[in-house]
Amino acid sequence: MKKYKKEIQFHLLINICIAVFLSIASYIHIPLGTVKATFIYVAHFFIIQFTFFGFIYFFSMFKRLFSVLFPIFFILFAGFSFWEYSQNITITPGLIQTILETNSSIAVDLINPPYVAYLLSALIVAIFCIKRFSRLENNVLKSPLSILAMIAIGVFFLVENQRSGTFSRRNPYSVIFSYKKYFQQPSLKLKKVKENITGIKDSLEIILVVGETLRADHLSLNGYRRNTSPLLSQQDNLTSYKNLYTPFTFSSGSIPQLLTDKSILDKNKKELISLFSILKKANFHTKWIGNQSLEKSFKNIVNTNDSVVIIDKFHSVFSFIKEKDIELLKHHNFNKTPAKKTITTFHMVGSHWYYNSRYGAAFKKFVPITESKHVGSSTKEQLINSYDNTVLYFDYFLNSLINRLKKENNNTVLIYVSDHGETLGEDDKWFHGNDHRTSQNPAMLVWYSEKFKTKNHSKIAHLQSIKNDSISSNFLFHSILDISEIKGFSYKKEESIFYKKKEESN
């Protein structure tokens, strides 16, 4: 082994450098809490570091190319890891989109002395590594390390095929895979609205709140054993619907369906019509205020709004220091004079995992809570407690929004719908994205102002009469067009929660 001593030393050196400057950044902010979780993530770190070795080893076979490209890639990845270290930013396709599409002047504002110092340090380390590399003999194929490198690469593909994202969500893999997803994922095709469309003649303020991961049966409004909605339960003019159904248990499927003419039965519909495009034709002013970065699956729909505001755009739902949803309200102009025809959408981060990050200390009512991001280190009780605390925070958020709307005294209707539910240990399943009744039963609520109530007695009576009925997520598109009295565009009135069929009147 003496013959390969320098080679072994070099690869140990370069992997230590990658660990310090790149990969540890993906672990530094993970809540561990328990010995078991610490062990799991330490093991994960060493395994992923082992796979890095495999790719670096075979990359180094191309000596000239490696000498030129390694420093470039090392500094590029270090640029991302700095923000992971300092701001807990998650590297996602949405972040790549922001970097590539953001005005250059905004990007310049992010360059500060610590960032420059970090990149200079990375450059010095990269140059040092390349100098050590230049002294190695070009005999990598004959080295016993080549067998180890092949095993390392095999481990990467084996694990990723079994559980996608195990490695690819960690830096530097996350940078590569996020770029790949950004450029490969097809954009949603939207059909232009050409019809001559008219709408309600009176002023109307529609508030649409798109929630995240809130299941209907964890609201005390719907009979849940815990008092998770103490504030909303005191609100007048509020109705909660306990039997909403959606087959889409992940945001990239559910949000496009909610905001377009796509039915839950449509599987291969290639062109969709944005709800906002239709309303704009009817002279509605449309605004989107979101606490989630825009995914390609629904970005084009959101961008049909007159204005789009994304708060905390550099932290994804996977970040542990994401802004709380109450910050969304700061970006809406609550006024006391009647507005024209408007629809404002608030897109929440809601109850998305990691639950403890979604609420402040004041909402830590149900204890004990989780202490670790590693699910296996928490009991079922801890996980449900943490989740229910996010429901308490939702109660606070929506109640705050309603109270501000009440002060406006406008002709206002608010519709809240979560994109999907969440599975909390039922049938040994967790989170969402699986075909389970708990993920397919999201929360849904409707609130209306006194002025709206005065003008829509029959519609209100119908809203209240169907609160226990089975409703599909098709309702949203058709209900908003119905309450907006849209004419000139064909939609299904019978799908509207505001529409009372003739046979029901008899």
PLY file of the C-alpha trace (Angstrom):
ply
format ascii 1.0
element vertex 506
property float x
property float y
property float z
element edge 505
property int vertex1
property int vertex2
end_header
0.00 0.00 0.00
3.03 2.30 0.32
2.92 2.67 -3.44
-0.52 4.27 -3.18
0.13 6.25 0.00
0.12 9.67 -1.73
-3.02 8.81 -3.64
-4.83 7.74 -0.48
-3.67 10.87 1.33
-4.87 13.06 -1.53
-8.36 11.57 -1.60
-8.63 11.82 2.17
-7.61 15.49 1.90
-10.03 16.34 -0.88
-12.93 14.59 0.85
-12.23 16.44 4.08
-12.27 19.70 2.13
-15.56 18.77 0.46
-17.01 17.84 3.83
-15.99 21.11 5.51
-16.81 23.49 2.66
-19.79 21.72 1.10
-21.55 18.72 2.56
-21.64 19.50 6.29
-23.65 22.61 5.41
-26.60 20.34 4.59
-26.55 18.82 8.08
-25.60 21.68 10.38
-29.16 22.96 10.94
-30.93 19.60 11.21
-32.66 19.22 14.60
-31.28 15.98 16.05
-32.43 15.87 19.64
-31.77 12.20 20.37
-28.81 9.84 20.31
-30.59 7.68 17.74
-31.17 10.60 15.37
-27.57 11.76 15.78
-26.31 8.30 14.92
-28.59 8.05 11.87
-27.48 11.39 10.43
-23.79 10.85 11.20
-24.03 7.51 9.37
-25.87 9.21 6.51
-23.14 11.84 6.30
-20.33 9.29 6.09
-22.18 7.21 3.48
-22.86 10.21 1.27
-19.26 11.33 1.71
-18.19 7.87 0.58
-20.23 8.28 -2.61
-18.56 11.66 -3.24
-15.23 9.87 -3.12
-16.36 7.48 -5.87
-17.30 10.23 -8.31
-14.27 12.39 -7.50
-11.96 9.42 -7.92
-13.06 8.62 -11.47
-13.27 12.32 -12.34
-9.59 12.57 -11.37
-8.73 10.03 -14.07
-9.02 12.92 -16.54
-6.08 14.80 -15.10
-6.12 18.00 -17.16
-9.88 18.32 -17.09
-9.94 17.71 -13.35
-7.24 20.32 -12.74
-9.30 22.96 -14.56
-12.85 22.08 -13.55
-12.48 20.95 -9.93
-11.63 24.45 -8.58
-14.52 25.96 -10.59
-17.09 23.48 -9.31
-15.71 23.57 -5.79
-16.11 27.36 -5.59
-19.57 27.21 -7.24
-20.83 24.65 -4.73
-19.16 26.56 -1.89
-21.19 29.60 -2.92
-24.38 27.63 -2.23
-23.09 26.02 0.96
-22.28 29.43 2.47
-25.98 30.30 2.42
-26.85 26.85 3.77
-24.45 27.45 6.67
-25.49 31.03 7.39
-29.18 31.13 6.44
-30.28 27.48 6.31
-31.31 27.95 2.67
-32.45 24.77 0.96
-31.14 24.17 -2.55
-34.15 23.42 -4.73
-35.22 23.98 -8.35
-37.10 27.04 -7.04
-33.86 28.49 -5.70
-32.13 27.82 -9.02
-35.02 29.57 -10.77
-34.63 32.56 -8.45
-30.89 32.76 -9.13
-31.29 32.51 -12.91
-34.32 34.78 -13.22
-33.72 37.41 -10.52
-32.53 40.88 -11.43
-28.73 41.01 -11.21
-28.82 44.05 -8.91
-30.65 41.99 -6.28
-28.05 39.25 -6.54
-25.26 41.78 -6.02
-26.88 42.83 -2.73
-26.28 39.31 -1.39
-22.51 39.60 -1.82
-21.08 40.63 1.54
-17.60 40.44 3.17
-18.19 37.05 4.89
-19.40 35.59 1.61
-16.35 36.87 -0.28
-14.06 35.60 2.49
-15.68 32.16 2.31
-15.22 31.97 -1.47
-11.60 33.14 -1.21
-10.95 30.44 1.39
-12.54 27.88 -0.92
-10.35 29.10 -3.79
-7.17 28.76 -1.70
-8.17 25.25 -0.61
-9.01 24.25 -4.19
-5.62 25.49 -5.47
-3.84 23.63 -2.66
-5.70 20.41 -3.57
-4.82 20.76 -7.25
-1.13 21.26 -6.40
-1.18 18.04 -4.38
-3.00 16.34 -7.23
-0.37 17.37 -9.79
2.23 15.31 -7.89
0.30 12.06 -8.23
1.22 9.43 -10.78
-1.43 8.72 -13.39
-2.11 5.11 -12.38
-5.64 5.31 -10.99
-6.96 2.32 -12.93
-4.39 0.07 -11.32
-5.06 1.39 -7.84
-7.03 -0.72 -5.34
-9.01 2.48 -4.65
-10.69 2.05 -8.04
-12.65 -0.94 -6.73
-13.71 1.05 -3.68
-14.76 3.93 -5.93
-16.94 1.64 -8.04
-18.64 0.38 -4.88
-19.20 3.98 -3.76
-20.91 4.92 -7.04
-22.96 1.75 -6.89
-24.15 2.69 -3.39
-25.29 6.08 -4.65
-27.45 4.72 -7.47
-28.75 1.81 -5.41
-29.92 4.04 -2.56
-31.32 6.78 -4.82
-33.30 4.22 -6.84
-34.76 2.80 -3.64
-35.51 6.16 -2.01
-35.20 9.17 -4.26
-33.78 12.24 -2.54
-31.76 10.38 0.10
-28.54 11.79 -1.35
-29.70 14.15 -4.09
-31.12 16.67 -1.58
-27.69 17.23 0.01
-25.00 19.58 -1.24
-23.28 19.26 -3.69
-25.66 16.72 -5.24
-28.58 19.07 -4.53
-27.08 21.76 -6.76
-26.65 19.34 -9.67
-30.08 17.74 -9.33
-31.84 21.07 -8.81
-30.33 22.46 -12.00
-31.35 19.27 -13.80
-34.95 19.43 -12.54
-35.22 23.13 -13.33
-34.26 22.67 -16.97
-35.97 19.31 -17.56
-39.35 19.78 -15.91
-41.85 20.88 -18.55
-43.79 24.03 -17.83
-47.54 23.81 -17.50
-49.31 24.78 -20.71
-52.10 27.29 -20.25
-54.80 28.04 -22.75
-55.48 31.69 -23.48
-58.92 33.01 -22.69
-60.37 34.56 -25.84
-64.03 34.86 -24.86
-65.75 38.16 -24.20
-66.26 37.71 -20.46
-68.24 39.82 -18.02
-68.71 39.48 -14.29
-70.55 40.82 -11.28
-71.42 44.50 -11.55
-71.13 45.27 -7.84
-67.87 45.41 -5.96
-66.69 42.04 -4.68
-63.63 41.11 -2.66
-62.64 37.44 -2.89
-59.99 36.21 -0.50
-58.60 32.81 -1.40
-56.34 31.12 1.13
-54.47 28.09 -0.19
-53.31 26.08 2.79
-50.67 23.40 3.10
-51.02 19.90 4.59
-54.01 20.64 6.87
-56.34 17.70 7.29
-60.00 18.36 8.04
-60.37 15.98 10.97
-57.76 17.79 13.09
-59.91 20.91 13.38
-62.04 21.08 16.52
-64.56 22.89 14.28
-65.08 19.49 12.68
-65.33 17.55 15.94
-61.67 16.86 16.71
-61.16 15.91 20.37
-58.61 18.70 20.94
-59.46 22.39 20.84
-57.27 23.24 17.84
-59.47 26.07 16.55
-60.45 28.10 19.65
-60.42 31.46 17.82
-62.24 30.45 14.65
-64.93 28.74 16.72
-65.87 32.21 18.02
-66.24 33.72 14.55
-69.66 34.42 13.09
-70.35 33.77 9.41
-67.85 30.90 9.29
-68.60 27.40 8.00
-66.21 24.45 8.03
-66.58 21.52 5.64
-65.41 18.17 6.93
-65.78 15.98 3.84
-63.69 17.56 1.09
-61.99 15.03 -1.20
-58.98 15.34 -3.48
-57.05 12.51 -5.14
-53.97 14.76 -5.33
-51.90 14.33 -2.18
-48.96 16.51 -3.19
-48.78 20.21 -4.08
-47.54 19.82 -7.66
-50.72 17.88 -8.47
-53.29 19.55 -6.22
-52.57 23.26 -6.77
-52.84 23.17 -10.60
-56.12 21.29 -10.21
-57.51 23.78 -7.70
-56.62 26.87 -9.72
-57.66 25.74 -13.21
-60.52 24.07 -15.05
-58.90 20.67 -14.51
-61.27 18.10 -13.00
-60.14 15.46 -10.52
-61.11 12.98 -13.26
-58.83 14.59 -15.87
-55.58 12.63 -16.08
-54.13 13.62 -19.42
-55.49 17.12 -20.01
-52.65 18.99 -21.74
-53.95 22.56 -21.73
-55.55 24.18 -18.72
-57.28 27.52 -18.18
-56.19 29.64 -15.25
-58.88 30.85 -12.88
-57.13 34.21 -12.67
-57.08 34.68 -16.46
-60.85 34.40 -16.55
-61.36 36.80 -13.65
-59.01 39.35 -15.19
-61.14 39.29 -18.35
-64.07 40.21 -16.11
-62.13 43.21 -14.75
-61.04 41.65 -11.47
-57.71 42.77 -10.05
-55.78 39.63 -9.09
-52.93 39.37 -6.60
-50.92 36.41 -5.25
-49.07 36.63 -1.92
-47.12 33.47 -1.19
-44.91 31.98 1.50
-43.73 29.23 -0.84
-41.46 29.50 -3.83
-43.17 28.87 -7.15
-42.80 25.37 -8.57
-42.92 24.77 -12.29
-46.08 22.75 -11.79
-48.05 25.90 -10.89
-45.72 28.83 -11.60
-47.40 29.72 -14.89
-50.82 29.75 -13.23
-49.67 32.07 -10.45
-48.01 34.38 -12.96
-51.36 35.04 -14.65
-52.11 37.30 -11.65
-51.72 41.05 -12.02
-49.14 41.02 -9.25
-47.17 38.31 -7.46
-45.38 38.69 -4.13
-43.30 35.85 -2.72
-42.07 36.44 0.81
-38.93 34.74 2.18
-38.19 33.37 -1.29
-34.77 31.99 -0.34
-36.14 29.55 2.25
-38.12 26.57 1.00
-40.67 24.54 2.98
-37.76 22.27 3.97
-36.01 25.09 5.81
-36.11 25.22 9.61
-36.13 29.03 9.80
-38.89 29.76 7.32
-40.98 32.90 7.88
-44.24 32.29 9.72
-47.42 32.69 7.69
-48.59 35.74 9.61
-45.98 37.71 7.64
-48.17 37.28 4.56
-50.68 39.77 5.92
-48.13 42.58 5.85
-48.22 42.49 2.05
-51.94 43.11 1.65
-53.48 46.57 1.71
-56.33 46.28 4.19
-58.44 49.42 3.77
-61.75 50.57 5.13
-63.24 51.80 1.85
-65.09 49.41 -0.46
-62.74 47.96 -3.04
-63.46 47.22 -6.67
-63.63 43.64 -7.91
-60.58 41.85 -6.52
-59.27 38.39 -5.73
-56.28 38.07 -3.42
-54.67 34.69 -2.84
-52.60 33.89 0.23
-50.46 30.78 -0.20
-49.41 29.41 3.19
-46.57 27.14 4.27
-49.12 25.83 6.76
-48.50 22.49 8.43
-45.71 21.23 6.22
-43.03 19.14 7.93
-40.83 20.06 9.95
-43.84 20.95 12.10
-42.00 22.78 14.91
-40.76 25.36 12.39
-44.29 26.48 11.53
-45.26 28.05 14.84
-43.75 30.12 17.65
-43.36 29.31 21.34
-46.80 30.76 22.15
-48.44 27.91 20.22
-46.57 25.08 21.93
-49.72 23.89 23.67
-49.67 20.17 23.00
-46.59 18.53 24.53
-44.27 16.71 24.38
-43.28 17.72 20.85
-40.69 16.31 18.47
-37.08 17.15 19.20
-35.59 15.80 16.00
-36.17 15.98 12.28
-35.55 12.24 12.19
-39.05 10.77 12.32
-37.88 7.51 13.89
-36.55 9.37 16.92
-40.00 10.69 17.87
-43.02 8.92 19.26
-46.39 9.04 17.52
-47.63 11.25 20.35
-44.83 13.76 19.83
-45.43 13.93 16.08
-49.18 14.45 16.47
-48.63 17.06 19.19
-46.27 19.02 16.94
-48.72 18.75 14.04
-51.65 19.89 16.18
-49.64 22.92 17.26
-49.41 23.91 13.59
-53.22 23.69 13.45
-53.38 26.08 16.42
-51.16 28.48 14.49
-53.41 28.15 11.43
-56.34 29.08 13.68
-54.46 32.20 14.77
-53.47 33.12 11.19
-56.92 32.75 9.65
-58.61 34.45 12.60
-56.22 37.41 12.25
-57.01 37.66 8.54
-60.76 37.54 9.14
-60.59 40.21 11.84
-58.79 42.55 9.46
-61.32 41.87 6.72
-64.20 42.60 9.11
-62.84 46.10 9.70
-62.99 46.81 5.95
-66.77 46.36 5.88
-66.59 45.26 2.23
-68.63 42.79 0.21
-66.17 40.00 1.01
-66.09 36.22 0.83
-63.12 34.17 2.03
-62.49 30.60 0.92
-59.82 28.53 2.62
-58.76 25.20 1.15
-55.71 23.14 1.96
-53.89 21.57 -0.98
-54.07 18.13 0.68
-54.12 16.51 4.10
-51.51 14.61 6.07
-51.13 11.02 7.25
-50.10 10.77 10.90
-49.26 7.14 11.52
-52.50 5.64 10.21
-51.73 2.25 8.65
-48.07 2.93 9.51
-47.91 5.76 6.96
-46.60 9.28 7.54
-46.80 12.67 5.82
-48.44 13.07 2.40
-47.91 11.95 -1.17
-49.52 8.58 -0.49
-52.99 7.41 -1.48
-54.54 7.47 1.96
-57.88 8.87 3.12
-56.17 11.22 5.60
-54.08 12.84 2.87
-57.13 12.99 0.59
-59.31 14.88 3.07
-57.99 18.46 3.32
-59.54 21.20 5.42
-61.97 23.69 3.84
-63.69 26.75 5.33
-65.78 29.65 4.07
-66.25 33.03 5.80
-68.29 35.98 4.55
-68.78 39.57 5.65
-72.08 41.01 6.87
-72.44 42.93 3.63
-71.97 39.73 1.61
-74.50 37.99 3.85
-77.10 40.72 3.26
-76.76 40.40 -0.51
-76.66 36.58 -0.69
-79.19 35.09 1.74
-80.07 32.06 -0.38
-76.45 31.31 -1.22
-75.48 31.49 2.45
-78.32 29.16 3.42
-77.10 26.68 0.82
-73.48 26.98 2.01
-74.52 26.05 5.51
-76.79 23.21 4.40
-74.00 21.32 2.63
-71.33 21.52 5.34
-71.56 17.77 5.98
-71.88 16.77 2.31
-69.14 15.11 0.28
-67.46 17.74 -1.87
-64.66 17.31 -4.42
-61.84 19.78 -4.93
-63.46 20.63 -8.26
-65.62 23.02 -6.25
-63.11 25.88 -6.06
-62.82 26.82 -9.74
-66.56 26.69 -10.39
-67.56 28.29 -7.07
-65.41 31.37 -7.60
-66.70 31.84 -11.15
-70.25 31.35 -9.89
-70.02 33.90 -7.06
-68.34 36.30 -9.53
-71.38 35.91 -11.83
-69.13 35.15 -14.80
-70.85 35.22 -18.18
-69.30 34.41 -21.53
-67.29 31.46 -20.20
-68.70 27.97 -19.76
-68.29 26.41 -16.33
-70.19 23.85 -14.24
-72.54 25.67 -11.92
-73.61 22.42 -10.32
-70.05 22.08 -8.95
-70.37 25.41 -7.12
-70.93 25.44 -3.36
-72.99 28.64 -3.84
-75.41 27.17 -6.37
-78.68 25.70 -5.22
-80.19 23.36 -7.77
-83.85 23.83 -8.71
-84.86 20.41 -7.37
-83.37 21.40 -3.99
-85.63 24.45 -3.86
-88.81 22.39 -4.19
0 1
1 2
2 3
3 4
4 5
5 6
6 7
7 8
8 9
9 10
10 11
11 12
12 13
13 14
14 15
15 16
16 17
17 18
18 19
19 20
20 21
21 22
22 23
23 24
24 25
25 26
26 27
27 28
28 29
29 30
30 31
31 32
32 33
33 34
34 35
35 36
36 37
37 38
38 39
39 40
40 41
41 42
42 43
43 44
44 45
45 46
46 47
47 48
48 49
49 50
50 51
51 52
52 53
53 54
54 55
55 56
56 57
57 58
58 59
59 60
60 61
61 62
62 63
63 64
64 65
65 66
66 67
67 68
68 69
69 70
70 71
71 72
72 73
73 74
74 75
75 76
76 77
77 78
78 79
79 80
80 81
81 82
82 83
83 84
84 85
85 86
86 87
87 88
88 89
89 90
90 91
91 92
92 93
93 94
94 95
95 96
96 97
97 98
98 99
99 100
100 101
101 102
102 103
103 104
104 105
105 106
106 107
107 108
108 109
109 110
110 111
111 112
112 113
113 114
114 115
115 116
116 117
117 118
118 119
119 120
120 121
121 122
122 123
123 124
124 125
125 126
126 127
127 128
128 129
129 130
130 131
131 132
132 133
133 134
134 135
135 136
136 137
137 138
138 139
139 140
140 141
141 142
142 143
143 144
144 145
145 146
146 147
147 148
148 149
149 150
150 151
151 152
152 153
153 154
154 155
155 156
156 157
157 158
158 159
159 160
160 161
161 162
162 163
163 164
164 165
165 166
166 167
167 168
168 169
169 170
170 171
171 172
172 173
173 174
174 175
175 176
176 177
177 178
178 179
179 180
180 181
181 182
182 183
183 184
184 185
185 186
186 187
187 188
188 189
189 190
190 191
191 192
192 193
193 194
194 195
195 196
196 197
197 198
198 199
199 200
200 201
201 202
202 203
203 204
204 205
205 206
206 207
207 208
208 209
209 210
210 211
211 212
212 213
213 214
214 215
215 216
216 217
217 218
218 219
219 220
220 221
221 222
222 223
223 224
224 225
225 226
226 227
227 228
228 229
229 230
230 231
231 232
232 233
233 234
234 235
235 236
236 237
237 238
238 239
239 240
240 241
241 242
242 243
243 244
244 245
245 246
246 247
247 248
248 249
249 250
250 251
251 252
252 253
253 254
254 255
255 256
256 257
257 258
258 259
259 260
260 261
261 262
262 263
263 264
264 265
265 266
266 267
267 268
268 269
269 270
270 271
271 272
272 273
273 274
274 275
275 276
276 277
277 278
278 279
279 280
280 281
281 282
282 283
283 284
284 285
285 286
286 287
287 288
288 289
289 290
290 291
291 292
292 293
293 294
294 295
295 296
296 297
297 298
298 299
299 300
300 301
301 302
302 303
303 304
304 305
305 306
306 307
307 308
308 309
309 310
310 311
311 312
312 313
313 314
314 315
315 316
316 317
317 318
318 319
319 320
320 321
321 322
322 323
323 324
324 325
325 326
326 327
327 328
328 329
329 330
330 331
331 332
332 333
333 334
334 335
335 336
336 337
337 338
338 339
339 340
340 341
341 342
342 343
343 344
344 345
345 346
346 347
347 348
348 349
349 350
350 351
351 352
352 353
353 354
354 355
355 356
356 357
357 358
358 359
359 360
360 361
361 362
362 363
363 364
364 365
365 366
366 367
367 368
368 369
369 370
370 371
371 372
372 373
373 374
374 375
375 376
376 377
377 378
378 379
379 380
380 381
381 382
382 383
383 384
384 385
385 386
386 387
387 388
388 389
389 390
390 391
391 392
392 393
393 394
394 395
395 396
396 397
397 398
398 399
399 400
400 401
401 402
402 403
403 404
404 405
405 406
406 407
407 408
408 409
409 410
410 411
411 412
412 413
413 414
414 415
415 416
416 417
417 418
418 419
419 420
420 421
421 422
422 423
423 424
424 425
425 426
426 427
427 428
428 429
429 430
430 431
431 432
432 433
433 434
434 435
435 436
436 437
437 438
438 439
439 440
440 441
441 442
442 443
443 444
444 445
445 446
446 447
447 448
448 449
449 450
450 451
451 452
452 453
453 454
454 455
455 456
456 457
457 458
458 459
459 460
460 461
461 462
462 463
463 464
464 465
465 466
466 467
467 468
468 469
469 470
470 471
471 472
472 473
473 474
474 475
475 476
476 477
477 478
478 479
479 480
480 481
481 482
482 483
483 484
484 485
485 486
486 487
487 488
488 489
489 490
490 491
491 492
492 493
493 494
494 495
495 496
496 497
497 498
498 499
499 500
500 501
501 502
502 503
503 504
504 505
